[in-house]
Amino acid sequence: MTMVKTLALALALGAPAALHAQDLPDYYPADYSALVEASRGESGVMIYSNMADNNWAPILEGFRAKYPWIRVETVDLGSGTVHSRWEAEKGSSTRTADILVSGANDRWASYGKEGLMEAYESPEFAHLPDFAKPYPGVSVMSSDPLVITYNAALLSEDQRPTGFASLAAAAVADPGTFDGRITTYDAARNSFGLAAWWNYLDAKGEAGWTDLRAIGPMIRGETSGGPMNEKIATGEYVIGVAVSGITIFPRLEQPGGEILGFAFPDDGTIMMLRGMGIPKGAANPNSAKLFLDYALSTEGQTLIGKGGLVPYREDVPEDQVRYTYQGIGEIVGADNLVIAGFDERLISEAGAFSEKFTAALSGK
């Protein structure tokens, strides 16, 4: 082979890396290309999450365009199951997750304390709010609102509560409409519900508990947002409270979606910080780091928004996504955002809280 041909081949083989390097923000480290090259010898990325295929589609397409040699597989599980499945598989020869994503914030608090996630320092952290990295190895993928959803055919406009307190007042005044037809996440049976209700009631105090006790016997708990919305659409329920926004937003655009409506609670919209981490010992750590960085980048956060989640990065274009963290703050008022984060008390107080929550659903 001639020297000219050898040089041409070398340039051709090096072209993808060179082109990629030009696409990187100037704040990325000079040796980031080594991470990119190391990913070429790995076998893709496996993600366990509580997100559906339609939520993942835009960001997976964008990531594939940037790193076409990395195959990403996602497994849609409940928040708690994301962790219990990984915990059962880690240390075995079973192919398991390279990245975990969920709203089981009690588990993330536990992992943060125990150091179970790879303490990777993304170059994107410097461009994100402080809450983006609650623990070493634990980052925030999105900030998703929990909303009130309702059957628009069964509740007239003046019957549709605008917040939890107004729901409690409406249900007490008209039990015939609401009794047994209100739903929410059961905090005693669901990690996502535990994080949501613990943070809400921690913020609202005794007034929140009083409202919950007032309508507790009218509530039927569920463990997943999708079934809640379907049962609201069929009229089994007339309203859901603290329902994950990512389950209702795409449903509104599907056949029959016109029968559903939603509202950001004006007395406290819970913003669920969705945790993300790379387990220590992951089979494909370099590819996982590339995906995590992409998910936290401006482009990645925008595509997360296109998939129905709510980005929290300030430079995401508002006109390209349904909602942003900042935009929801403008709708309800920043003081009415209840941040469901990763407080360690989710671990220490979980048992007592679950008992108190269950008692409140009985009106006690």
C-alpha positions as CSV (number, residue, x, y, z in Angstrom):
1,M,0.0,0.0,0.0
2,T,1.4,3.4,-0.9
3,M,2.0,6.1,1.7
4,V,-0.7,8.2,0.2
5,K,-3.2,5.4,0.4
6,T,-2.1,4.6,4.0
7,L,-2.6,8.3,5.0
8,A,-6.0,8.5,3.3
9,L,-7.1,5.3,5.1
10,A,-5.9,6.7,8.4
11,L,-7.7,9.9,7.9
12,A,-10.9,8.1,6.9
13,L,-10.8,5.9,10.0
14,G,-10.1,8.9,12.2
15,A,-12.8,11.1,10.6
16,P,-15.8,10.1,12.8
17,A,-13.8,10.9,16.0
18,A,-12.6,14.2,14.5
19,L,-16.0,15.2,13.4
20,H,-17.5,14.4,16.7
21,A,-14.8,16.4,18.6
22,Q,-15.8,19.4,16.5
23,D,-19.4,19.0,17.7
24,L,-18.5,19.0,21.4
25,P,-19.1,22.2,23.4
26,D,-15.9,24.1,24.2
27,Y,-16.3,23.3,27.9
28,Y,-15.8,19.6,27.5
29,P,-12.3,18.3,28.6
30,A,-9.6,17.9,26.0
31,D,-9.4,14.1,26.6
32,Y,-13.1,13.5,26.0
33,S,-12.3,11.9,22.7
34,A,-10.8,9.0,24.7
35,L,-14.2,8.3,26.2
36,V,-15.8,8.3,22.8
37,E,-13.2,5.9,21.4
38,A,-13.5,3.6,24.3
39,S,-17.2,3.3,23.7
40,R,-16.6,1.7,20.3
41,G,-15.4,-1.5,21.9
42,E,-18.5,-1.8,24.1
43,S,-21.8,-3.6,23.5
44,G,-24.3,-0.7,23.7
45,V,-26.3,0.6,26.6
46,M,-29.1,-1.1,28.6
47,I,-31.4,1.3,30.5
48,Y,-34.0,0.3,33.1
49,S,-36.5,3.1,33.5
50,N,-40.1,4.0,34.3
51,M,-40.6,5.7,31.0
52,A,-42.5,4.4,27.9
53,D,-41.1,4.0,24.4
54,N,-42.8,7.3,23.3
55,N,-41.0,9.2,26.0
56,W,-37.6,7.7,24.9
57,A,-38.0,8.0,21.1
58,P,-36.8,11.5,20.5
59,I,-33.7,11.4,22.6
60,L,-32.7,7.9,21.4
61,E,-33.0,9.1,17.8
62,G,-30.8,12.1,18.6
63,F,-28.2,10.0,20.5
64,R,-28.1,7.5,17.6
65,A,-27.3,10.2,15.1
66,K,-24.4,11.4,17.3
67,Y,-23.1,7.9,18.2
68,P,-24.4,5.5,15.6
69,W,-22.3,2.6,16.8
70,I,-23.9,2.6,20.3
71,R,-27.1,0.6,20.4
72,V,-29.4,1.7,23.3
73,E,-32.1,-0.6,24.7
74,T,-34.7,0.5,27.2
75,V,-36.8,-1.6,29.5
76,D,-40.1,0.0,30.8
77,L,-40.6,-0.9,34.4
78,G,-42.3,0.6,37.5
79,S,-40.1,3.0,39.6
80,G,-39.6,0.4,42.3
81,T,-39.1,-2.4,39.9
82,V,-36.3,-0.5,38.1
83,H,-34.3,-0.9,41.3
84,S,-35.4,-4.3,42.6
85,R,-34.6,-5.9,39.3
86,W,-31.1,-4.3,39.1
87,E,-30.4,-5.2,42.7
88,A,-31.4,-8.8,42.0
89,E,-29.2,-9.0,38.9
90,K,-26.1,-7.1,39.9
91,G,-23.1,-9.3,40.7
92,S,-24.5,-12.1,38.5
93,S,-23.6,-13.1,35.0
94,T,-27.0,-11.7,33.8
95,R,-27.0,-8.8,31.4
96,T,-28.3,-5.9,33.5
97,A,-28.6,-2.1,33.4
98,D,-25.8,0.3,32.5
99,I,-28.1,3.2,33.4
100,L,-31.0,3.4,35.9
101,V,-33.7,6.1,35.5
102,S,-36.7,6.4,37.9
103,G,-38.8,8.5,40.2
104,A,-38.1,6.2,43.2
105,N,-36.4,8.9,45.1
106,D,-36.1,7.0,48.3
107,R,-33.9,4.5,46.4
108,W,-31.8,7.2,45.0
109,A,-31.2,8.7,48.4
110,S,-30.2,5.2,49.6
111,Y,-27.9,4.7,46.7
112,G,-26.3,8.1,47.3
113,K,-25.6,7.3,50.9
114,E,-24.2,3.9,50.1
115,G,-22.2,5.0,47.1
116,L,-23.7,2.4,44.7
117,M,-23.5,4.6,41.6
118,E,-20.4,5.6,39.6
119,A,-19.4,9.0,40.8
120,Y,-19.0,10.4,37.3
121,E,-18.5,14.1,37.0
122,S,-20.4,15.2,33.8
123,P,-19.0,18.3,32.1
124,E,-22.7,19.4,31.9
125,F,-23.0,19.8,35.7
126,A,-21.5,23.3,35.7
127,H,-24.3,24.4,33.4
128,L,-27.2,23.0,35.5
129,P,-29.0,24.0,38.6
130,D,-27.7,22.8,42.0
131,F,-30.4,20.2,42.3
132,A,-29.1,18.4,39.2
133,K,-26.5,16.4,41.2
134,P,-28.0,15.5,44.7
135,Y,-25.4,12.8,45.4
136,P,-22.1,11.7,43.8
137,G,-23.2,9.4,41.0
138,V,-26.9,10.5,41.1
139,S,-28.1,13.1,38.7
140,V,-31.5,14.5,37.6
141,M,-32.8,13.6,34.1
142,S,-36.0,15.6,34.2
143,S,-38.3,17.6,36.5
144,D,-41.8,16.2,35.8
145,P,-45.0,17.8,37.2
146,L,-47.7,15.9,39.0
147,V,-51.1,17.2,38.0
148,I,-54.8,17.0,38.5
149,T,-56.4,15.0,35.8
150,Y,-60.2,14.7,35.3
151,N,-63.0,13.5,33.0
152,A,-64.2,16.6,31.2
153,A,-67.5,14.9,30.3
154,L,-68.4,14.1,33.9
155,L,-67.1,17.2,35.7
156,S,-68.4,20.6,34.5
157,E,-66.0,23.5,34.5
158,D,-67.2,24.7,37.9
159,Q,-66.7,21.2,39.4
160,R,-63.1,20.9,38.3
161,P,-60.8,21.7,41.3
162,T,-57.7,23.8,40.6
163,G,-55.7,22.4,43.5
164,F,-55.6,19.8,46.3
165,A,-57.3,22.0,48.8
166,S,-60.1,22.9,46.4
167,L,-60.5,19.2,45.5
168,A,-61.0,18.4,49.2
169,A,-63.5,21.2,49.6
170,A,-65.4,20.1,46.5
171,A,-65.5,16.5,47.4
172,V,-66.7,17.2,51.0
173,A,-69.5,19.4,49.6
174,D,-70.5,16.9,46.9
175,P,-69.7,13.3,48.0
176,G,-72.1,11.9,45.5
177,T,-69.9,12.9,42.6
178,F,-66.5,12.2,44.2
179,D,-66.9,9.3,46.7
180,G,-64.9,6.3,45.5
181,R,-64.0,8.1,42.2
182,I,-60.8,9.9,43.2
183,T,-57.5,8.3,42.6
184,T,-53.8,8.9,43.3
185,Y,-50.6,7.0,43.8
186,D,-50.7,4.9,46.9
187,A,-47.7,6.1,48.9
188,A,-47.7,2.9,51.0
189,R,-47.4,0.6,47.9
190,N,-45.4,2.7,45.4
191,S,-42.0,4.4,45.7
192,F,-43.0,7.1,43.2
193,G,-46.1,7.8,45.3
194,L,-44.1,7.8,48.5
195,A,-41.7,10.5,47.1
196,A,-44.5,12.6,45.8
197,W,-46.8,12.6,48.9
198,W,-43.9,12.7,51.4
199,N,-42.6,15.9,49.8
200,Y,-46.1,17.5,49.3
201,L,-47.2,16.8,52.9
202,D,-43.8,17.8,54.3
203,A,-44.3,21.2,52.5
204,K,-48.0,21.6,53.5
205,G,-47.8,20.3,57.0
206,E,-50.9,19.7,59.1
207,A,-53.2,21.6,56.6
208,G,-52.3,19.1,53.9
209,W,-52.9,16.1,56.3
210,T,-56.3,17.6,57.3
211,D,-57.4,17.8,53.6
212,L,-56.1,14.2,53.0
213,R,-58.1,12.9,55.9
214,A,-61.2,14.7,54.8
215,I,-61.3,12.9,51.5
216,G,-59.2,9.9,52.2
217,P,-62.1,7.4,52.3
218,M,-63.2,8.7,48.9
219,I,-59.8,7.8,47.3
220,R,-58.8,4.6,45.6
221,G,-55.1,4.2,45.3
222,E,-53.2,3.0,42.2
223,T,-49.6,2.2,41.5
224,S,-49.2,3.6,38.0
225,G,-50.3,6.7,36.1
226,G,-51.4,5.0,32.9
227,P,-54.2,3.0,34.5
228,M,-55.3,6.0,36.4
229,N,-55.9,8.0,33.2
230,E,-57.6,5.1,31.5
231,K,-60.0,4.7,34.4
232,I,-60.7,8.4,34.4
233,A,-61.4,8.3,30.7
234,T,-63.9,5.4,31.2
235,G,-65.6,7.2,34.1
236,E,-64.6,4.7,36.8
237,Y,-62.9,7.7,38.4
238,V,-63.8,11.3,37.8
239,I,-60.5,12.8,38.9
240,G,-56.9,12.0,39.8
241,V,-54.6,14.0,42.0
242,A,-50.8,14.0,41.9
243,V,-50.8,12.1,38.6
244,S,-47.6,12.0,36.6
245,G,-47.7,14.6,33.8
246,I,-45.8,12.4,31.4
247,T,-48.7,9.9,31.4
248,I,-51.4,12.4,30.7
249,F,-49.7,14.8,28.2
250,P,-49.4,12.2,25.3
251,R,-52.7,10.7,26.2
252,L,-54.5,13.9,25.4
253,E,-53.3,13.6,21.8
254,Q,-54.5,10.0,21.4
255,P,-58.0,8.9,20.3
256,G,-60.4,9.7,23.1
257,G,-58.0,12.1,24.6
258,E,-60.5,14.9,24.3
259,I,-62.5,13.5,27.2
260,L,-59.6,14.2,29.5
261,G,-58.3,17.4,31.0
262,F,-55.7,18.4,33.5
263,A,-54.5,21.3,35.7
264,F,-51.3,22.3,37.4
265,P,-52.4,22.5,41.1
266,D,-52.4,26.1,42.1
267,D,-51.7,25.4,45.7
268,G,-48.7,23.1,45.2
269,T,-47.6,21.5,41.9
270,I,-45.2,18.6,42.8
271,M,-42.2,18.6,40.5
272,M,-40.8,15.1,40.6
273,L,-37.0,15.0,40.1
274,R,-36.4,11.9,38.0
275,G,-33.1,10.3,39.1
276,M,-30.5,8.8,36.8
277,G,-27.3,7.0,37.6
278,I,-24.7,4.6,36.2
279,P,-24.2,1.6,38.5
280,K,-20.7,0.8,39.7
281,G,-19.4,-2.1,37.7
282,A,-21.7,-1.4,34.7
283,A,-20.7,-3.5,31.7
284,N,-20.5,-0.5,29.3
285,P,-19.4,2.5,31.4
286,N,-18.0,4.6,28.6
287,S,-21.2,4.4,26.5
288,A,-23.3,5.0,29.6
289,K,-21.3,8.2,30.3
290,L,-21.8,9.5,26.8
291,F,-25.5,8.9,27.1
292,L,-25.7,10.6,30.5
293,D,-23.8,13.7,29.2
294,Y,-26.1,13.8,26.2
295,A,-29.2,13.6,28.3
296,L,-28.0,16.6,30.4
297,S,-26.9,18.7,27.4
298,T,-29.1,21.4,25.8
299,E,-29.9,19.2,22.9
300,G,-30.6,16.2,25.0
301,Q,-32.8,18.1,27.4
302,T,-34.8,19.5,24.4
303,L,-35.4,16.0,23.0
304,I,-36.4,14.8,26.5
305,G,-39.0,17.6,26.4
306,K,-40.2,16.5,23.0
307,G,-40.7,13.0,24.5
308,G,-43.2,14.5,27.0
309,L,-40.9,14.9,30.0
310,V,-40.1,18.3,31.4
311,P,-36.6,19.6,31.0
312,Y,-35.1,21.8,33.7
313,R,-32.1,23.2,31.9
314,E,-32.5,27.0,31.5
315,D,-31.4,27.2,27.9
316,V,-33.9,24.8,26.5
317,P,-36.0,26.6,23.9
318,E,-39.5,27.0,25.3
319,D,-41.1,26.9,21.9
320,Q,-39.7,23.4,21.1
321,V,-41.2,21.5,24.1
322,R,-44.5,21.2,25.9
323,Y,-43.3,22.6,29.2
324,T,-40.1,23.5,31.0
325,Y,-39.5,23.7,34.7
326,Q,-39.2,27.5,34.5
327,G,-42.4,27.8,32.4
328,I,-44.4,25.8,34.9
329,G,-43.0,28.0,37.7
330,E,-44.4,31.0,35.7
331,I,-47.9,29.3,35.4
332,V,-48.4,28.5,39.1
333,G,-45.8,30.8,40.7
334,A,-42.4,29.7,41.8
335,D,-43.5,29.6,45.4
336,N,-46.1,27.0,44.5
337,L,-43.6,24.4,43.1
338,V,-43.1,21.5,45.6
339,I,-39.7,20.0,44.7
340,A,-39.8,16.2,45.2
341,G,-36.1,15.5,45.6
342,F,-33.9,13.1,47.3
343,D,-34.1,13.9,51.0
344,E,-32.6,11.3,53.3
345,R,-35.7,11.4,55.4
346,L,-37.4,9.5,52.6
347,I,-35.5,6.5,54.0
348,S,-35.7,7.1,57.8
349,E,-39.3,8.2,57.8
350,A,-40.8,6.0,55.1
351,G,-42.3,3.4,57.5
352,A,-44.0,5.8,59.8
353,F,-45.1,8.0,56.9
354,S,-46.7,5.0,55.0
355,E,-48.6,4.1,58.1
356,K,-49.9,7.6,58.6
357,F,-50.8,7.9,54.9
358,T,-52.8,4.7,55.0
359,A,-54.6,5.8,58.1
360,A,-55.4,9.2,56.4
361,L,-57.0,7.3,53.5
362,S,-59.3,5.8,56.2
363,G,-60.1,9.3,57.5
364,K,-58.0,8.8,60.7
